[in-house]
Structures are given as structure tokens and as C-alpha cells.
Amino acid sequence: MGQDILINWAPQETRVAVVEQGAVQEVHLERALERGLVGNIYLGKVSRVLPGMQSAFIDIGLDRAAFLHVADLMPNIAAKHASPRDRGPAEGRTAAPVNEGLPAEARAPARVLAPDPVLPIEKQIFEGQALMVQVLKDPIGTKGARLTAQISIAGRLLVFLPQDNHIGVSQKIPPAQREALRQRVQRLVAQADGQPSGGFILRTNAEDASDQELVEDVAYLRKTWLRIKEASTRLPAPALLHEDLNLMQRVLRDLVGVETLSIRIDSREQFGLMQSFAREFMPDTLGKLQLYTGERPIFDLFNIDEDIVRALGRRVELKSGGYLVIDQTEALTTVDVNTGGFVGARNFDDTVFRTNLEAAQAIARQLRLRNLGGII
């Protein structure tokens, strides 16, 4: 099944549409002044610990404090202001330099706490503590961002897990090839530094990568991590330590696959920037990049604007005459299926069954198009 990716660029806004079989399946939007935060890494400060919720509010420099649950804590969290009186060996912990592994000139008198994940949150972190955290979910409504202390950094072929030594493989890679790939990466990592230093997950496009490409990705990710660690010892909390790629770069890293036929963009300047980025980091995507120079706006090619307006409304029409009603709240998303003008041809049960069959396909597309998750 072929896939086309269309990119509409303007100084204030970038829009990306993934089209399959002539229909929009995914829409991604990024505004220059409102870039998403997912993937960003911060040095945050614990502003409040809530034992009753086993959670904490973390100040990462935004208007609203972000949210961290105890399940998202893990050992080796960076803590620059740890007090031996508050957290020390008396509670069965050890403390070590947060910048262990950095060159001597980059080290600073910081501490690492290694919280035990089975302990309650109030015994792992405390108000005023500095924590290195990563955004899992953007703020929505009155809710702040959702955080994790389990850091991961995505590259072109690999995802780096600096606090883990595990080697994992994408579930999309056939099971018969996973163990061989795992052993291959373990060998390359050992050759790179002679000892385990962080874990990796092989992404789907690593399946056919050469050893040299994998080694280069390992080096890039570790260099990025060292830069993040160095900044965490130098900057006061709250501070942004690492910002994820912009939307067009993420298209090349995350959306392009073997099924992608073309990536068309309507800006000559951004086309050149994407070519440079692809040439350096993702050369296999370079041949799929195309500059769109048509007179009609690029999103008119597949009536994308109309499709987006129609698809993202509260009511979604089905071809049979039935319709969906989609409501999103802070707690969950509801999808109501209605037969509407579809009266069927035989009996009520058949009408409902056929409506539900059509609705099942439409709902799957809506979940992808609206990027819905959580309770549905």
C-alpha cells in the first residue's frame, strides 16, 4: 500500500498530511510559536510531592507545573540539590556524581539519587530537588505536561536509553531476525567503547542498515546525551536541556518507510534544508524528496483541507448514511455510532451490523487522524 506525504510550509505554520489510497490518514501540524513539547528534556524542580496520588508536580519553566507519576521514576535521576539530611545512606541509598563519565573539566559537584521504584514517591524525591525529565504528553486544557524520568533519545536507526543497558528490537521487525539484530548491535556497541553504556532499541528502518550506519547513530546519540548531561550540571533548574527535531525533520525520521512513495513540499527554501538534513542523517530518504511547484496549493491535490474540516468535526458522516459523534474530554474520548439515514434492506439486526462494520473502519481512521489515545 503506497503512501504519499505532503508538506505545506508557511512562516507561521507547517502542515503535514499522510495520504494512503487517496484518503488522508494522518495530519500533523506545528505552529512556529506553539511547537509541541513531546520529546523535550528538561532539568525540572520538584514543586510539590503528593503522597496520596503517588505523584509530583514539577516546574519545567512553563505556565503550569508538569505532572510526574511514581511509575515514571527510575534510578540515576539527575539531582543537583540533593541534601544528605533529606536523602542519604540512612535510607539505603548511594549517591554518585551526576556527571559520571564526563570529561574531568565538565564535572560539577552534583549528586545522583537512585530511587527504588517500589518505594513510595515521597521516599524517592522531595520538594526543591532538581530532576532530569522528559515530556511524554503535551499540556491539554487545564492539565500540565505529563513527564517521565526514563529518558530516551531517538535517532535515525536507534533509540538510546541512557539509564538502561538493554538492547531491544522493534516489534515490526520479523521475529526470526530480531535476535540476530540484537546480537549485532551488542557487538557494535561493545566495539565502540568496550563496556555497556546505555541501552538501545532498534527502530524498524534499522533492519537493513550497515554496521557503519549503526555505529554512526550510536556515536551521534551518545554525543547528544553527553551534551545533555553537561548542560544539566551547568544550568539552574528549571531549564530546557534538549529540544526534539522540528516537524519536517521528524517526518524524515519517524514517518518515512518503505511504503512511502514521495515526500512533496511546496517551499524551495525548506526543500533545500530537508535535502541537507536527509543527506547527512537519512540518505535513504533523499530520493523521495520532491519540490512541488504546481499552481494549485499542494493540499488541493487531494482536497485535504476539506477532508480535514469534515473529518475533524464532532460529527463524522458515514457513506451508508450513518454517522459517528466524537467527544473528547480530559478523562476519555467517546464515540457514538448512529444508523442515521441508513435504514437497511432486510431487518434491524442487519442494519446495525452493517453500520458497525463501516463504523469500525471509520473509527480506526479517526483515531489515527486525530492522534487519539488513552481511554476510548
N, C-alpha and C positions, 0 to 999 in steps of 0.2 A: 504494500500500500504506500504510494508516493506521498510525499509531504512537501509543501512549499511554505517558506517563511517570508513574510512581507514586513518591511520596516518603514514606517513613516516617521521622519525626523523633523522636528521644529526646535528652535532655540529653547522654548519653554517646556516642551513635552516630547517624549519618544513613545511611539506605539508599535507593538509587535503583534502580528496575527499569525497563527499556525493554521494552515488550511490543508485539509485532507478530504479527498473525494469531492472537491468543490464547496465544502462547508467549513466554516470557522470552528475549530475545535478548542483553541486556546487564545486568550487575549492577555497581553502583558502591557502595562502602562507605567511610565516613570516620569514624574514631573521634576524639573530641574531644582525647584525649591522644596520638593517633598519626596526626596529619594527614600526608598524603603530602608529599614534598618536591619533586616534579617541577614545574619552572617557577620555583622559588625562585632568587633571585640572591644570591650571597654575595661578600664580599671574603675570599678564602681566602689561606692562606700555604703556599707550597711546602715540604713537609716532607722530600721525597726525590725525586730525579730518577734514573730507571732507564734509562740509555742502551741496555742490552741489550734492553729491551722497548719502547723509544721511548715511554715513558710516565712519569707522575709521580704521586706521592701528594700530595694537597692537604688541608690541615687547614681544614675549614669549621666547626669547633666541635661536631662530632658525636663519638660514642664511637669510631667507626672513620674513618680517613682516607678521603677520596674519591679516585676514580681519573680521571686525565685522559690521553688518548692524544694523540700529536703531531698526528694528523689533525684534532683538535678545537681546535687553537690557531689564532689568526688575528691579523692586525695590530690595533694600537690596544688592546692589553690593558692594563688599569689596573695600574700597578706603583708602589706608594708608597715602596718601599725600595730602588729600583734604585741600584746603585753603579757609577759611571763606570769603576772598575777592573774590575768584573765584566762590565759590558755597556756599550759605548760606541762612539763613531765609529770606533775602530780595527777593529771587526768589521763596518764597513759599515752602521751603524745611525744613526738620528737619534733624538733624544729631544725630547719636547714636553710641555707641561703636561697632566696627565691631565684637568684640568677645563676644557679649552679650550671656549669657548662659554658658560661660566657667567658670571653677573654678577661684576664685579670683587670685590665683597665676599664672594663664595663661593669664590674661588680659594685654592688652597693650594700650597705648593712640592712638588708631586708630579711624577712623570715617567711618560711613556708609552713603552713599548718597542714597536717594530713588527717582530715576528719574521717572518722569511721562512718560509712554510710548507714550502719544500723543504729547509730546513736541519734537521739532527738536533735533537732536543729539547734536548739538553744545551747547544746553542749559542743556544737561544731563551729558556730560563728557567733559574733557579738556585735553590738552597735558600735559604729565608728571604725570597724575593720574594713580594710581595702581588699576587694576581691576581683580577680580577673574573671569576667563573664562574657558570654556571647548571646546575642539576641536570637531567640527561636521564633518569635512571633511579633509582628508589628503591633503597636498600640491600636486599639479599636474602641470607639465610643468612650466610655469613662474608664476603661481598663488600660493600664500601662503595659509596656512591652513584657513579654514572657522571656525569661533568661535561663541559661544553663551555665554551670561552671565546667562542663565537659566540653572542652574546646575542640573544634575540628576546622581544618583549613582545606578548602577544595582546590585542587589543581586540575590540569587538563586530563590526566590519566588516573590520578590517585587522590584520595582524601587522607590528609595527615592527621593523626590522633596523637598529639604530643604527650598526653598523660597516660598512654597505653602502649603496650608492646605487641598487641595482637595484629595479625595480618588477616584481613577479611577480603572477600570477593563478592562482587555484585551478584545478586540473585538472578539477574537477567543473563548472566553467562552460563552456558550449559554445565550441569553438574559434573560431567566427565572431564571438563577442562579446569575446574576450579582448583583442585589440589595441585596440579602441575603449575598453574599460575601462582598459587600461594608459595610454593617452594621456590619458584623462580625469583619472586620478589624478595623473599627471605635471603636468598643467596646474594642478590644485588645489594640489599641493604647492609648485609654483613661485610661485603667487599668495600662498601663506601666508607665505613668507619670502624669495622672490626668488632662492634658491640651493638646490642639493641639500643636504640634511641628513638623511642616513639613508635607508634603503630601506624599501619596504612590499610586503607580499603581500596581495592582495585575497582575503578569505575568500568562501565560497560565498554567504553572505547579503548580500554587498555588491553583488550583481548588479543589484538593483532599488533600491539606496539613492539618496537625493537628494544633490546636491552639498553641501548644508548638513550632512547627517548624516556624510558622509565628512570634511568639514573639521573637524567637532567631534571625530571619532575621531582624526584626525591630531593635533589640539591636545592631546587627553587623553593620547595615547601619548607625545608629546614632553615633556609636563609630567611624566609618570611617569618618563621617562628622566632628565630634569634632576634630579629628586629623588633618583634612584638614584646619579647621578654625584656629587651634593653629599654624600650620605652616605658615599660611598667615599673622599672627601677628609677626612672628619671622624672616622670611626670606625676604631679599630685592628683589624687582621686577627687572628683570624677574626671576621667579623660578618655578620649577616643584613641585606641591603640592601633586599630586596623579597620579599614573600610573595604567592604566587598566590592567586586567589579561593578561597573555600571551595566545598564540593561543590555546594550548592544554587545558588550564583551561577554555577558552571561549567556546570550543567545549562542555564541560560538562554543562556549564551554559546556553548557547544560542542555540546549535544545537540539543541536545538530546531531543527527545519527545517520546510519547507513541508509535509512529510508528517506532522508532529506534530498530532494532533487535540486532545489535552488534556494538561495537567500538573496532576496532583492531589496535594495534600499534606494530611496529617492533623493539622497543628498550626496553630491560629489565629494564634499569635504569629509563627511563621516564614512563614506565608502573607502576613501584613502586611509583613514585611521583604522577601519576594520581590517583592511588588507595588511597594514603594518602589524597589527596585533596578531592576526592569523598567521602571518609569515613567521613571526617569532615564536609563538606559543602553540598554534594549532594549524600547522601547514596542510593537514589533510582536508581542512575546510576551505582552503583558499580557492580551489577550483569551483566551488559552489556559489561564491560571491558574485553578484551581478549588480551593476548600476542601472537603475530604472530611469529612463529618460522620456517616457511617454508623456503625451499632453494631458491625459486624464490623470487625476490623483491616483496614486498607487492603490489605495483602499477601494477605489471604484471598480477595480478589476473583478472582484468577487462580491460586490455590493456589501462590503464588510461593515461600513458604518450603519447601514440599515439593519444588517444582521445582528450587530451588537445591540442596537437600541431595542430590537424586537426580542432578542434572546435574554437580555438582562432586565427586562421588565418584571414586575411582580407576577404577571400572568403570562404564561407561555402557551401559545396555541399549538395543538397537535394537528397533523394533516387530516385525521379522520373527522375532526370537528370537536373532539375533546380538548381539554386544556389542563395545565398544571398551575397551581398557585404556590409560589415560593416565598416564604417569610423567614428572614434571618434575625435572630435576637442574639444577645450576648451569651446566652446559655446553649442554644441549639438552633438548628435550621429545620423547618417543617416543609414538607412537600405534599400538597393535597392534590389528588388525582380526581378529575371530574369527567364524566362522559360528555357533558355539554350538549352540542347539537348532534352527536353521534347516537343514533337510535338503533343501530344494528339491523340485521336482516332476519334473524331466527328467533332468539329468545334473550332474556335479560342476562343470564349467565354468560352466554357467548359474547354479548356486547361488552360486559365488564372485562372478560378475559382478553378480548382483542384490544380494548382500551389500555389495559395494564401492560400488555406486550409492547405496545407503541410507547407508553409512558416510560417503561424500563429503559429503552434506548435513549429517550429524550432526557431522562434524569441523569443517566451516566454522562451524557454530553454536558449537561448543565453543571454538574459537579466539577468537571474539568474546566469548563469555560469560566465559571465564577470562582474557581480555586477554593471550593468549599471543603471543610474538614470538620473534625470534632463530632458532636452528636448530631445525627441527621435522622 
